[in-house]
Amino acid sequence: MSIAPTDRPLITHYPGIQHAISHVSLGSLPTPVERLQTLEQVLGVSDTRLYVKRDDLSGRPYGGNKVRKLEFLLARAAQQGYKEVLTFGGAGSNHALATGLYARQMGLQSISMLIPQPNAQGVRTNLLMSLHAGIELHQSPGMLRTALDSLKQVGLHKLRTGQFPYLIAPGGTSALGMVGFVNAAFELKEQIDHGELPEPDLIYAASGTMGTVVGLLLGLKAAGLKAKVAAVRVTEAQFSSERKAARLFRSTARLLHRADPAFPLLPFPAEDFLFVHDFYGEAYGLYTPEAMEAVRLLNDTSGLHLEGTYTGKTFAALLADVKANRLENKSALFWNTHNSQDFSGEIAGMDYHDLPAEFYRYFEEPVQPLDLLPH
Ligand SMILES: Cc1ncc(COP(=O)(O)O)c(C=O)c1O
């Protein structure tokens, strides 16, 4: 497949990137920025400005944060002649589903190696949608078994097709995938320059495997923006830590600097990285009352739909800062990383028995109680 030159602002700023790093335009970018005026009124804050970056509209067939990373990851897979990709996630992984959907668009097959997570309606939807998309699904009981089972699948696929699948890290978080979020910060800079929003003081985003928050941080600093990133931890500390943030920041900066020496080798700006731990709750994928309250409030005031695993916890962190007057005279941007494409049409009438048997339990066991309340 031919991979055409693109108009992504990072590449326009650093043309060397185009020759060194493959890119394919999969997303509908730039995504819009909107002011949350009704929410400001409901919260009674006249001196705080609240905005949302609508990455929920980032692409078809799947919105959310993943397509930005996949533009670089899948471009490399295709350029290197791979026919299949293999990636990892929780049973209801948005990343694994997005990877499969965009891979299919590029003529590639995909394999998802999944681990169990708390049950939710979104898990069911993503599993059925994965089936609909022809993604090969496997679930293993934990990380170690996933690693072993992945080796087995890689070997089996090599035997069957003569070629190994291209491996994509959990969440698409590698230096290459994160280039998509460095670009996102340059996209935001253009929107600020065009007067679509004032320069934010703080940007709130979920920290799952950290590619989103750290890619943004690097892009913001390279673009000369003052914004700090409030990275709201939604995964266990082994996936989301300050050490990992610094490591990812440096490796992505190095990749871009090698591609175009004009890209700066910046030190990790620890003072601009606010790591927020208080909204995680008890486990990954387990909703919290504050997150579901935040989901409801944003829905009532703006019609936007969040969920309880990532964006609800993140928005709850923003609301807590508003209520504690930490955003007085400030402008805050909520980065909405959740897909808003509706799949009810595609999955209507599908039978979960067509999934591998290890996934039946998500349909036979109840969803977590907080997922049943109206939101
Ligand atoms: C909706 C949503 N928001 C945020 C994230 C976290 O992004 P990252 O893994 O880059 O930290 C994910 C990751 O799967 C996600 O699905």
The ligand as an SDF file (V2000), in Angstrom:
LIG
                    3D

 16 16  0  0  0  0  0  0  0  0999 V2000
  -11.2330    5.4490   26.5320 C   0  0  0  0  0  0  0  0  0  0  0  0
   -9.7990    5.4120   26.8850 C   0  0  0  0  0  0  0  0  0  0  0  0
   -9.2520    6.4750   27.4830 N   0  0  0  0  0  0  0  0  0  0  0  0
   -7.9630    6.4900   27.8630 C   0  0  0  0  0  0  0  0  0  0  0  0
   -7.1400    5.3990   27.6530 C   0  0  0  0  0  0  0  0  0  0  0  0
   -5.7460    5.4440   28.1560 C   0  0  0  0  0  0  0  0  0  0  0  0
   -4.8230    5.7590   27.1800 O   0  0  0  0  0  0  0  0  0  0  0  0
   -3.3170    5.3490   27.3760 P   0  0  0  0  0  0  0  0  0  0  0  0
   -3.2550    3.8620   27.3370 O   0  0  0  0  0  0  0  0  0  0  0  0
   -2.6190    5.9960   26.2410 O   0  0  0  0  0  0  0  0  0  0  0  0
   -2.8770    5.8600   28.7040 O   0  0  0  0  0  0  0  0  0  0  0  0
   -7.6440    4.2700   26.9950 C   0  0  0  0  0  0  0  0  0  0  0  0
   -6.7750    3.1020   26.7600 C   0  0  0  0  0  0  0  0  0  0  0  0
   -7.1880    2.0270   26.4370 O   0  0  0  0  0  0  0  0  0  0  0  0
   -9.0100    4.2750   26.6170 C   0  0  0  0  0  0  0  0  0  0  0  0
   -9.5690    3.2100   26.0120 O   0  0  0  0  0  0  0  0  0  0  0  0
  1  2  1  0
  2  3  1  0
  2 15  2  0
  3  4  2  0
  4  5  1  0
  5  6  1  0
  5 12  2  0
  6  7  1  0
  7  8  1  0
  8  9  2  0
  8 10  1  0
  8 11  1  0
 12 13  1  0
 12 15  1  0
 13 14  2  0
 15 16  1  0
M  END
$$$$
